[in-house]
Amino acid sequence: MSKPIVAIVGRPNVGKSTLFNVLAGSRIAIIEDTPGVTRDRIYADVEWSGRSFTLIDTGGIEPDAKDIILSQMREQAQIAIDTADVILFLTDFHQGLVDADAKVADMLRRSHKSVLLVVNKVDNFVKDEAGVYEFYNLGIGDPHPISAANRTGIGDLLDEVLKDLPQAQPDEMEDDRPKVAIVGKPNVGKSSLINALLGENRLIVSDIAGTTRDAVDAVVKHNGREYVFIDTAGLRRKNKIKEDLEHYMIVRAVTAVERADIAVLVIDAKEGVTEQDAKIAGIAHERGKGIIVAVNKWDAIEKDNSSVKKFTDRIRNTLSFMPYADIMFISAKTGQRIQKLYDEIDTVLDSSKRRVATGVLNEILSEATAMQQPPTDKGKRLRCYYMTQVSVAPPTFVLFVNDKKLAHFSYMRYIENQIRETFGFKGTAIRILVREKKQKDQ
């Protein structure tokens, strides 16, 4: 089952980012920084008391023009309403209730989502208790006092969050159909690709509305196998503020990729690969999903003998953190190579679930270390004792060594490349966890 979504909403300067950083930074399951992913991170994986969820900070840019602040607040609140299972509605104790708080509360109250009212910047719970009661006037439930800056009240708040998180549904847990998220920037042809997939495979089982994501999942049968395509194309909102549109795109991509086994990143051939594409690709990479890069509108490009190579090189350069991803050149409009997308999905799915026997894996490790000696530091050489695979989707390996500090990134990339050359793992990330193993007489 995909992780539940918890979103933080509230007007500017109430402490959303501070609370987000406290919750994300104090937990063990934090997304690592990846090249090409926005530095101003708006999502993180959080774990508390054995439960995990994806936390989203919906804090947008404070507009210069005061007359659009309220509309901006509505937009940010609506993002949370659309995507979240639990909403943390953050208010400011020092500023007290303001009109914008009441407007957002009205929207949240009608959303039928689980909303926790959080009163931030409460420095003394006993002394400030009477002031906290003022927030009952919002009519949205009991206020939960915290101080994000001082990290007080956080544990109690997380306990309340866990009470409202949805439980795994048996039908979701047993659903082994490949789930493919079609992601990308607005207007790159995601809707056209979905329509082409549906049109060329007329045995459509059903169109079902996503239960909590406000998306539409298209279930398609191809060569006797059912595929679930998660379509985020119709979920874009018109907004003149570019930053808001990008923020909304990232939030949608996170929720779609979280549910998927494979992400198909659609790139506009006429526009070329962009940093926004890298941000979306980074989401799938960080979460260990299989990924396929589909360059759409290839029919509209004037081509020569080197067009494919030049375009491929630009993609590899921008998406340098995921060289394993395969690149397809398609046209949703003409149907060019659309059928081959299913073969690619099957290949990537098989790769993500591939297991390698420990004995064979260690033969490759021995050959790799013999061909290229492990690095040394101050006269001490890295020793790789053995490796074993511990999980799939993504394939994850544990490498036991004498000293983790000697396991430089470049050498780990070398080991990964040797594994890929031998076993394939096409289109899926590989994770190698380094553990120290002390041996006698070493």
C-alpha positions in Angstrom: 0.0 0.0 0.0 1.2 3.5 -0.7 2.0 5.8 2.2 -0.8 8.0 3.5 -0.4 11.8 2.7 -0.3 14.4 5.5 -0.3 18.0 4.4 0.5 21.2 6.3 -1.6 24.2 5.4 -1.9 27.7 6.8 -1.4 31.3 5.8 2.1 32.7 5.4 4.4 33.1 8.4 2.6 30.8 10.8 5.5 28.4 10.8 4.6 25.8 8.2 8.2 25.3 7.0 9.5 25.2 10.6 7.1 22.5 11.5 7.9 20.6 8.3 11.6 20.7 9.0 11.1 19.6 12.6 9.0 16.6 11.6 11.2 15.6 8.7 14.5 16.3 10.3 13.8 14.4 13.5 12.7 11.1 11.8 14.8 8.3 10.4 13.1 7.8 7.0 14.1 11.1 5.3 14.5 11.4 1.6 18.1 11.9 0.6 19.0 14.9 -1.5 19.4 14.0 -5.2 20.9 16.1 -8.0 18.2 17.7 -10.0 15.6 17.8 -7.2 14.5 21.1 -5.8 16.5 22.2 -2.8 13.5 23.8 -1.3 12.1 20.4 -0.5 8.3 20.3 0.0 7.9 16.6 0.9 9.6 14.0 3.1 8.9 10.5 4.4 8.2 10.5 8.1 8.1 7.6 10.6 6.5 7.7 14.0 5.8 4.8 16.4 6.2 2.3 13.6 3.9 4.0 11.1 5.1 6.0 8.1 3.5 8.7 5.9 4.5 11.2 3.3 4.5 14.8 4.7 3.8 17.7 2.3 4.5 21.4 3.0 1.9 23.4 1.0 3.6 26.7 1.9 3.6 28.8 -1.2 5.1 32.2 -2.0 3.6 35.1 -0.3 2.3 37.4 -3.1 3.5 41.0 -3.3 -0.1 42.2 -4.0 -2.2 42.0 -0.8 -5.4 41.7 -2.7 -4.5 38.1 -3.9 -3.4 36.8 -0.5 -6.8 35.2 0.2 -7.0 33.6 -3.3 -3.5 32.2 -2.7 -4.6 30.8 0.6 -7.6 29.1 -1.1 -5.3 27.6 -3.7 -2.9 26.2 -1.2 -5.7 24.8 1.0 -7.3 23.2 -2.0 -4.1 21.4 -2.9 -4.2 19.8 0.5 -7.9 19.0 0.3 -7.3 17.2 -3.0 -4.3 15.2 -2.1 -4.1 14.6 1.7 -5.5 11.9 4.0 -4.9 14.1 7.0 -4.5 17.9 7.0 -2.6 19.8 9.7 -4.2 23.3 9.7 -1.5 25.5 11.3 -2.4 28.8 13.0 -0.3 31.4 14.8 -1.0 31.9 18.6 0.8 35.3 18.7 -1.3 36.8 15.9 -4.5 35.1 17.1 -7.4 34.5 14.8 -7.5 36.4 11.5 -10.0 36.5 8.8 -7.9 34.3 6.4 -7.9 31.5 9.0 -11.7 31.5 9.2 -11.9 31.3 5.4 -9.6 28.4 5.1 -11.3 26.7 8.0 -14.6 26.9 6.1 -13.1 25.1 3.2 -11.5 22.4 5.3 -14.7 21.9 7.3 -16.6 21.1 4.1 -13.9 18.8 2.7 -14.8 15.7 4.8 -11.1 15.1 5.3 -9.5 14.6 8.7 -8.3 18.0 9.9 -6.2 18.6 13.0 -6.2 22.2 14.1 -2.7 23.2 15.3 -1.9 26.3 17.2 1.8 27.1 16.7 4.1 29.4 18.7 2.6 28.5 22.1 5.7 28.9 24.4 4.0 28.1 27.7 1.2 25.6 27.6 -0.1 26.4 31.1 0.2 30.2 30.8 -1.2 30.4 27.3 -4.0 27.9 27.7 -6.8 30.5 27.8 -5.5 32.1 24.6 -5.5 28.7 22.8 -9.2 28.4 23.6 -9.9 31.3 21.2 -9.2 28.9 18.3 -12.3 26.8 19.2 -14.1 29.6 17.4 -13.0 28.2 14.1 -15.4 25.3 14.6 -12.9 22.7 13.3 -12.2 20.7 16.5 -9.9 20.8 19.4 -6.8 23.0 19.0 -3.5 21.3 19.5 -0.9 23.7 21.0 2.7 23.3 19.9 5.9 25.3 19.4 7.6 24.1 16.3 10.6 26.3 17.1 11.0 24.9 20.6 10.0 21.4 19.5 7.3 21.1 22.2 4.0 19.3 21.7 5.3 17.6 18.6 5.0 14.0 20.0 1.4 14.5 21.1 0.6 16.0 17.7 2.1 13.0 15.9 0.1 10.6 18.1 -3.1 12.4 17.0 -2.0 12.1 13.3 -1.5 8.4 13.6 -5.1 8.0 14.9 -6.4 9.5 11.7 -4.2 7.8 9.2 -6.1 5.3 6.9 -5.5 1.6 7.4 -4.4 -0.6 4.6 -7.3 -2.1 2.7 -7.1 -5.8 1.9 -8.0 -5.3 -1.7 -5.2 -2.8 -2.2 -2.7 -5.1 -0.5 -3.6 -8.0 -2.8 -3.7 -6.1 -6.0 -0.6 -7.2 -8.0 -1.5 -5.5 -11.3 1.3 -3.3 -12.6 0.6 0.3 -11.6 2.1 2.9 -13.9 2.0 6.6 -13.2 2.1 9.0 -16.2 3.9 12.0 -14.9 5.4 15.2 -16.4 5.0 18.9 -16.8 1.7 20.4 -18.0 1.1 20.2 -21.7 3.6 17.6 -22.6 1.0 15.1 -23.8 0.1 13.0 -20.8 -3.6 13.0 -21.6 -2.8 12.2 -25.2 -0.6 9.3 -24.2 -3.3 7.9 -21.9 -5.9 8.2 -24.7 -3.6 6.5 -27.1 -3.0 3.6 -24.7 -6.8 3.3 -24.2 -7.6 3.6 -27.9 -5.1 1.0 -29.1 -6.2 -1.5 -26.4 -9.9 -1.6 -26.6 -10.5 -4.2 -23.9 -10.9 -1.6 -21.2 -11.9 -3.3 -18.0 -13.1 -0.1 -16.1 -12.4 3.5 -15.3 -12.3 3.9 -11.5 -11.9 7.0 -9.5 -9.0 7.1 -7.1 -10.3 6.6 -3.6 -8.3 9.3 -1.9 -6.3 11.0 -4.6 -8.9 12.6 -6.8 -7.2 11.0 -9.8 -8.6 8.7 -12.5 -7.1 5.2 -12.9 -7.5 3.6 -16.3 -7.4 -0.2 -16.1 -6.3 -1.7 -19.5 -5.9 -5.3 -20.6 -3.0 -5.9 -23.0 -2.0 -9.4 -24.2 -3.9 -10.9 -21.3 -2.4 -8.8 -18.6 -4.1 -5.9 -16.8 -2.3 -2.6 -16.2 -3.4 0.3 -14.0 -2.4 3.7 -15.5 -2.5 6.5 -13.0 -3.3 9.7 -14.9 -2.4 13.0 -13.4 -2.9 14.9 -16.6 -6.3 16.3 -15.8 -5.4 17.5 -12.4 -3.6 20.7 -13.3 -5.1 23.9 -12.2 -4.9 27.1 -14.2 -2.8 29.6 -12.3 -1.0 32.6 -13.5 1.6 32.3 -10.7 4.4 30.1 -12.2 5.7 29.0 -8.8 2.3 27.9 -7.6 1.9 25.8 -10.8 5.3 24.1 -10.2 4.4 23.5 -6.6 1.1 21.9 -7.5 2.9 19.7 -10.2 5.4 18.4 -7.6 2.7 17.6 -5.1 0.7 15.7 -7.7 3.7 13.8 -8.9 4.6 12.8 -5.3 1.1 11.3 -4.7 1.0 9.6 -8.1 4.5 8.1 -7.9 3.9 6.9 -4.3 1.0 4.7 -5.6 2.9 3.4 -8.6 5.4 0.6 -9.4 6.7 2.4 -12.4 6.7 6.1 -13.5 6.6 7.1 -17.1 8.1 10.5 -17.4 6.7 12.3 -20.4 9.0 14.9 -22.0 8.0 17.3 -24.8 10.3 16.8 -27.7 9.7 20.3 -29.0 10.7 21.9 -25.7 13.4 19.5 -24.7 14.4 18.2 -21.2 14.2 20.8 -18.4 15.0 21.1 -14.7 11.3 20.6 -13.9 11.6 17.2 -15.6 14.6 16.4 -13.4 12.6 17.3 -10.3 9.8 14.9 -11.3 12.3 12.2 -12.2 14.0 12.7 -8.9 10.8 11.9 -7.0 10.6 8.4 -8.7 14.4 7.9 -8.3 14.3 8.7 -4.6 11.4 6.3 -4.0 13.1 3.5 -5.8 10.4 3.2 -8.5 11.1 1.9 -12.0 11.2 4.7 -14.5 10.8 5.1 -18.3 11.5 8.4 -20.1 9.1 8.8 -22.9 9.9 11.7 -25.3 6.6 12.6 -26.8 5.7 14.6 -30.0 8.7 13.0 -31.7 6.8 13.2 -35.0 6.8 17.0 -34.8 10.6 17.2 -34.8 12.8 17.8 -37.9 15.3 14.9 -37.6 18.6 13.9 -39.1 20.9 10.9 -38.4 22.1 12.3 -35.1 18.8 13.6 -33.7 18.2 10.7 -31.4 21.8 10.7 -30.1 21.8 14.5 -29.4 18.5 14.3 -27.6 19.6 11.3 -25.6 22.8 13.0 -24.6 20.9 16.0 -23.3 18.5 13.8 -21.3 21.4 11.8 -19.8 23.1 15.1 -18.8 20.1 16.6 -17.1 19.0 13.3 -15.5 22.6 12.3 -14.7 21.5 10.8 -11.3 19.6 8.0 -13.1 21.6 6.7 -16.0 19.7 3.3 -15.8 16.5 4.8 -17.1 15.6 3.8 -20.7 14.6 6.4 -23.2 11.8 5.9 -25.7 10.9 8.3 -28.6 7.1 8.2 -29.1 4.2 10.1 -30.6 0.9 9.8 -28.8 -0.7 11.6 -31.7 0.4 9.1 -34.4 0.7 6.1 -32.1 4.4 5.7 -32.9 6.0 3.1 -30.6 3.0 3.2 -28.2 2.7 -0.6 -28.3 6.4 -1.0 -27.3 5.7 0.9 -24.1 4.0 -2.2 -22.7 7.1 -4.3 -23.4 9.2 -1.7 -21.7 6.9 -1.6 -18.7 7.1 -5.4 -18.4 10.9 -5.4 -18.6 11.3 -2.7 -16.0 8.9 -4.4 -13.7 10.7 -7.7 -14.0 14.0 -5.9 -13.3 12.7 -4.2 -10.2 11.6 -7.5 -8.7 14.6 -9.6 -9.8 16.5 -11.5 -7.1 20.1 -12.7 -7.3 21.5 -15.7 -5.4 24.1 -14.8 -2.8 26.7 -17.2 -4.2 26.5 -15.7 -7.7 26.4 -12.2 -6.4 29.6 -12.7 -4.5 31.4 -14.2 -7.5 30.7 -10.9 -9.3 31.9 -9.0 -6.2 35.2 -10.9 -6.2 35.8 -10.4 -9.9 35.0 -6.7 -9.5 37.4 -6.1 -6.6 40.1 -8.1 -8.5 39.7 -6.0 -11.6 39.7 -2.7 -9.7 41.3 -2.6 -6.3 39.2 -1.0 -3.5 40.3 2.5 -2.4 42.7 3.2 0.4 42.9 6.0 2.9 46.0 6.7 5.1 47.3 3.3 4.3 44.1 1.4 5.1 42.3 -0.4 2.3 38.6 -1.0 2.0 37.9 -4.7 2.2 34.6 -6.1 0.8 33.8 -9.3 2.6 30.5 -10.3 1.0 27.2 -9.1 -0.4 23.6 -10.3 -0.2 20.3 -9.1 -1.6 17.8 -8.2 1.1 14.8 -6.9 -0.8 13.3 -6.0 -4.2 11.4 -3.0 -5.7 14.0 -1.5 -5.7 16.6 -4.3 -5.6 18.5 -3.6 -2.4 21.8 -5.1 -1.4 23.9 -5.1 1.8 27.6 -5.0 1.4 29.7 -5.9 4.4 33.1 -4.2 4.7 35.8 -3.5 7.2 35.3 0.3 7.4 32.3 2.2 6.0 34.3 5.4 5.7 36.5 3.8 3.0 33.4 3.0 0.9 33.7 6.0 -1.4 30.7 6.9 -3.6 32.7 6.4 -6.8 33.6 2.8 -5.8 30.1 2.0 -4.8 29.0 3.3 -8.2 31.6 0.9 -9.8 30.2 -2.0 -7.9 26.7 -1.1 -8.9 27.7 -0.9 -12.6 29.3 -4.4 -12.4 26.0 -5.7 -11.0 24.0 -4.0 -13.7 26.3 -5.3 -16.5 25.9 -8.9 -15.2 22.2 -9.0 -14.2 20.6 -6.2 -16.1 18.3 -4.4 -13.7 17.0 -2.3 -16.6 15.0 0.8 -15.7 15.2 0.4 -11.9 17.3 2.0 -9.2 19.7 -0.2 -7.2 20.4 0.5 -3.6 23.6 -0.7 -1.9 23.7 -0.4 1.9 27.1 -0.6 3.4 27.6 -2.3 6.8 30.7 -2.8 8.8 31.6 -6.4 9.8 34.5 -6.9 12.2 36.4 -10.1 11.6 39.1 -11.7 13.6 42.7 -11.5 12.3 41.7 -8.9 9.8 
